[in-house]
Amino acid sequence: MARLVTKFKFLKPGDRKGAGGYAKYIATREGVERIDDSQRLAPATKQQETLIEKILKDFPDSATLMEYADYQSEPNMGNASEFISRAIEDNADDLLSSKTYADYIATRPRAQRFGSHGLFTDDGVRVQLETVSEELNLHEGNVWTAILSLRREDAERLGFNSGERWRDMLRTQTHELSDAFHIPMADLKWFAAFHNEGHHPHVHLMVYSANPKEGYLSPKGVEHLRSSLAKEIFAQDLFSVYEKQTERRNELRMQSKELIAGIVANINGGTYDNPALEQKLSQLAEKLSRTSGKKVYGYLKADVKDLVDSIVDEVAADRRIAALYDLWYRQREEVIRTYTENIPDRVPLSQNKEFKSVRNAVIQEAMGIVLNREQVDLPDDSVLPDPDPTAEEAESAEKPTEKKNDASMWSLYCQAKELLDQDSEDYDPNRAMELLIRAANMGCGVAKYRLGKMFLRGDAVPQNVDYALRWLEESVSEGNQYAEYLLGKTLLRGELVDLDTERGENLLRRSADQGNRYACYTLGKALLDGSLLPQNIEEAIRLLQTSAEKGFPNAQYLIGKLLYQGELMTKDVEKAIAYLESASAAGNPFAAYLAGKIRLTEDDVKDVLRAIENFEIAAKAGNDYAEYQLGRLYLYGRDVEQDYEKAMAYLHASADHGNVYAQQLLHSIRSGRNWSAAMGSLRLLQHISRIIQNRLEDERKGRIHAIDHKLKRKIDEKKQAHGLKQ
């Protein structure tokens, strides 16, 4: 049986039925319900059995209550009383004529009171029971009621055993109430009361609109609300479902995390051989070339839509996509089971409204064939490791202070520096360490920083983290910006030391305030990413621009990429190319690749020869994407003289470096197939796997970051539908 039981009804204006024997029972129920603990396990009385029969006859849906399941399992006086009380309560609106439903749920026995009554509502709104009762009696629109019930053991374990907890939870659900009941937030009114029943604590909820003409609750709205409430109430359990707890959940965790990673890696790590899909994509491309208007699924003719659906079905038949889709469904069904046993039937991927973006991704890949366009981008994590500050930079920050210009101290440091030159015949790291320690003890800050860095990294000396931290801390205490940067970065990332993001951020800020371009970049990137520190886009961009203006190639690459993407910064292709080519000239292969791609594809700055120059810079650094692009250019001779031998050399080098696009292209050449359709098939497979993977991640992370992740997913799906990089 579902762990959260909900029952939704509505009261029509003026429809308050008479009571009969049930009203009499309600009037006297407190005395009837009080059963001594010594008697509650005794068999149910004849009077209780008779009343239960009448309840089931008059209100058949009462048989779905958890209390009735308990009574069937153990038909004793206690369970009988719990069921009778709950069934009467569920149908109070049909049984009461002398008081409103709001009066009843607020003042009945066991309602937890927050003052003179138990009714509560949204934060900051004062609840006056008499006023609410009168308003409800005069209300000319529908009033919806819901009862949300848990088993006692679940309520105790999850903390939903008090009115305050239910109140706080329901206050987080106002947007969901507004959506489910189709009532604008400004007009939404709701009240609730918590009843701390013995076996099944529950909440009565009433919802209506200030405008009597507004509001309706569809089956879809009911499911939406049940899902939202269950995810909130069982968040702790659902986290365990997605992560780890029992052996069964560990298995699900492995499948929904490790298996996903394995499937996606498999998709991204090899060629895709599907002639049937290639043929269908080519057919779609031909149809779209003759189609006027928007190339969006909703605007297409029925026969073209059918072809798009058949392409989705073809991709979904791939065992890897089928496995991902199955995992998404299993994870979703695990959540649904918290509030219902009626699991909806699974539908094909092409018909699933949750994955509408898949169909537009198909259309965009087909349009790529029509326009002879091929989008290939670097992965998002394509950033070189942070380069270390040069010795000269560290020294320049040290020398201006008069105290540290002692000739003997600097003489020792300079001797040590020469002895650390591996190209020198005098290379002697042990002797260099002795001289650095002497210089450091004389107050040489750069010597302290260098000692800290060398022992932290194990560079030319045995690694000794504790000894490294001693020197770095001493240098930090003297305000050395490079020591602040290195120690701050180490603490922020938890590298070799315990993670301490607060102090790491503080040290990086101190270094950045001194104009340190490395600290500006590291801190800016962390604030942009939002995984180590709370995301702060505005400050991140400011810091990255500062670093870029100081000539730091990695920062120039990031700023150039942001300016080109035009999502977090106003798009400016000319500024983007300036930053990227500056980083390219400094040897950043990712900047060189992106600069080449922009020079090749953007009309405003198109320059094929400069694109090739940038690609060659990246290719010399072993960048497989640049090698692939150069191979394509020379293979097809577009905008450059065709050179088959050079093309094959670049493509094989790219394929040897693991580039799946190069592998797919070489495979298509060998088999004599349409390379454009083959590449479209591969990208489509990757797009769909990412869409499903994103949905799996959204479900696993739950409500805590729901808004941010939904927004991110929408942005990703738009980009995927337009063939853009993720």
FENFENZI-V984817 format. One record per helix or strand. SS is the DSSP state (H for helix, E for strand). FROM is the first residue (numbers start at 1). TO is the last residue. If there is no record, write none. Layout:
ss=SS from=FROM to=TO
ss=SS from=FROM to=TO
//
This chain:
ss=E from=4 to=11
ss=H from=21 to=33
ss=E from=43 to=43
ss=H from=46 to=58
ss=H from=60 to=64
ss=H from=66 to=73
ss=E from=76 to=76
ss=H from=77 to=90
ss=H from=92 to=95
ss=H from=101 to=107
ss=E from=111 to=111
ss=E from=120 to=120
ss=H from=129 to=138
ss=E from=143 to=150
ss=H from=152 to=158
ss=H from=163 to=171
ss=H from=174 to=181
ss=E from=188 to=195
ss=E from=202 to=209
ss=H from=219 to=233
ss=H from=235 to=242
ss=H from=247 to=268
ss=H from=275 to=289
ss=H from=297 to=299
ss=H from=302 to=316
ss=H from=319 to=336
ss=H from=349 to=351
ss=H from=353 to=370
ss=H from=391 to=399
ss=H from=402 to=404
ss=H from=407 to=419
ss=H from=429 to=441
ss=H from=445 to=457
ss=H from=465 to=477
ss=H from=481 to=493
ss=H from=501 to=513
ss=H from=517 to=529
ss=H from=537 to=549
ss=H from=553 to=565
ss=H from=573 to=585
ss=H from=589 to=601
ss=H from=603 to=605
ss=H from=608 to=620
ss=H from=624 to=636
ss=H from=644 to=656
ss=H from=660 to=671
ss=H from=675 to=701
ss=H from=706 to=721
//
